[in-house]
Structure formats: C-alpha cells, structure tokens
Amino acid sequence: MFLNKLYSEYMKHHAFGYALYHPTLNSAINIGACGYFDESDNWNPIGNIADQDFTSKFGLDPIDKEELEQAPTDKGTTWDCLLAAGTKGRVFSIEARATLMGIPVGAKAGIEYTSESKFGAVLVPLPPIHHDAYYFMSPFQDWVCENAAALMKSKVGKDVREHGLCIITQTYATPKCTMTAWNRQNGSVSIGFDVKAKEGIKLGIDTRWYEGKSVEGWRSYEAEGDDLRVVFVGGLRCTFRKEPWATIAGIVRSKKTLRGTRGTQEPLYALGSEEENEGYKIECELYGEVARPRKEDPPERS
C-alpha cells in the first residue's frame, strides 16, 4: 500500500476525518466543495455546490441554501503533534544528541518518534486549528440525487464515474504544518522545539520547530494571507452506476421518492432521460470517520 493510503488509514483514530497526505489550500477545498481525490490523493476541485455560478455553468440545479445549516466556525483549538496509530515519541537530551539527530542550534527540546510497526507518521500543526462544518448530510444526498443525470453528461462526467464524487462537509485547517511518514523497519524521525519539554510538546501560536533526521524527509506547508492548509476532511463520497430507465423507474415508484432515507446508507435512485434509457443507482458513504457536530435532525422533506 502506498504511503498516502497508509497515512490516511493510520491517522483515523484521531476521529477528525480523512487525513490528507497532501495538505491542500482551504481556498480549494472547503465545506460545500465537490470534486474527487485521484490515485495519489491529490484533490481535484470541480466547484462548490452552494455557488450558483458553478451550478449554472454545469447545468445543475442549485442546492437549497435554506436547508444548509453551518456549525459555528471554531478558531480556538490547539492540537499537540498528531501521531499515526502505533507511533510513539520520546524526549531526548538536546545537549547530548542534537547533532546526531540532525537538529540545529536553537532547539531547547528534542523528540524522537518511532513506530511499533513498519509504518509511522507525525503531523505538526501550528495553532489555531480552524474547524468548519455543516450539520446535516441529507441536503447533500438530495442534491446529488437530483443532479445525477446532469453530472454524468457534464464535462467532468467521465472523471466522476471513475473516481466518484466527494462533497466536503467538514474541514480542519491550520496556518502551517510539517509532516513526515515512513514505511520501513526500524524507521525513526526527530524534531526539535524552541520550548522545553519533559514528556511532550504543547504547541502554541509562537512555537518554532526544527526538522531533524527523517527516513523519508519532512514536508512543510504554509498558506498566504488568510488562507489555510486543510489537514483533515469529512463528507460524502458518491459513486454512480448506470441502469436501464425502466429498472430505476420501478424502484422509484415503489419508494415514491427520488431521495435516500435519512440516517441510513440505503442507495439513492435517480432518473435520467427515458429516450436515452438512463437511470442511476447512487451509493453514498461517509468520507472519513468523523466526530461530527451534533444537532437534532431536521424534519423530513415532503
């Protein structure tokens, strides 16, 4: 398995969502954005479904903004270094081992990270962490169902059929982050900080760090101006399978709705052109294991 897939899998236990191996600018991946992740986990944006310019350009129906309810933006969260499952850190004496660990002069504390298995990863996010989210998934399921046929006929239809369509409903972003991941026996990395530590590092907005040795090298990401780097996302991933029109029409009649059942993972069904014998079965899954903001579910739409 490639490093990007291992990274996302081993960072699941933090329950912040799908961990991005390539932290992406918040201006490109934000709540309401739709697009897809390619084989390398690079984000390919298509547009934001709350943007009428986008929906008009692609011949799509706009989402009902009255159904969208955004959670209050949280800009006051601080994270410590986030470690992949099985990765552990150990503070070492900076005076005795700084040169050996590849840490420059100026650091006051050093930590060496090792993994219990071959794979390990470390994410160092500068606070404050910004958290944006929508409360409910059902309006997005409804929108996908209503626009399935138009999406499949659009210029991105081939890509969506191949990769699926992701709709982002939650993001965690940071002004700056440094990360590394490795997948080899006895791999280890080290990093120095300008604050003293006995057991671990409490990151603050003024904390500086110094990348030390790493078997795969450290990668740093920053954003300009008010932009941020998104490190975790959550949302829906939908896949589309074309079916004969009559087959889907029969299912729709029996269900008396084009919409999915709220709170379940039942398939959605959408009708296209009868003349072109188009119908679509749509499978939607939660993208990333996310601790979502909680609020009472809205009433069913009639």
Sequence and secondary structure as in RCSB ss.txt:
>XXXX:A:sequence
MFLNKLYSEYMKHHAFGYALYHPTLNSAINIGACGYFDESDNWNPIGNIADQDFTSKFGLDPIDKEELEQAPTDK
GTTWDCLLAAGTKGRVFSIEARATLMGIPVGAKAGIEYTSESKFGAVLVPLPPIHHDAYYFMSPFQDWVCENAAA
LMKSKVGKDVREHGLCIITQTYATPKCTMTAWNRQNGSVSIGFDVKAKEGIKLGIDTRWYEGKSVEGWRSYEAEG
DDLRVVFVGGLRCTFRKEPWATIAGIVRSKKTLRGTRGTQEPLYALGSEEENEGYKIECELYGEVARPRKEDPPE
RS
>XXXX:A:secstr
  HHHHHHHHTGGG BSEEEEEEEETTTS TTEEEEE TT  EEEEEETT HHHHHHTT     GGG  B   EE
EE    EE TTEEEEEE HHHHTTTTT  TT SEEEEEEESSSEEEEEEE S EEEEEBS SHHHHHHHHHHHHH
HHHSTTHHHHHHH EEEEEEEEEESEEEEEEEESTT EEEEEESS  SS     TT  EEEEEESS  EEEE  T
T  EEEEEEEEEEEEEEE HHHHHHHHHHHT SS  TTS   EEEE  TTTT EEEEEEEEES B          
  
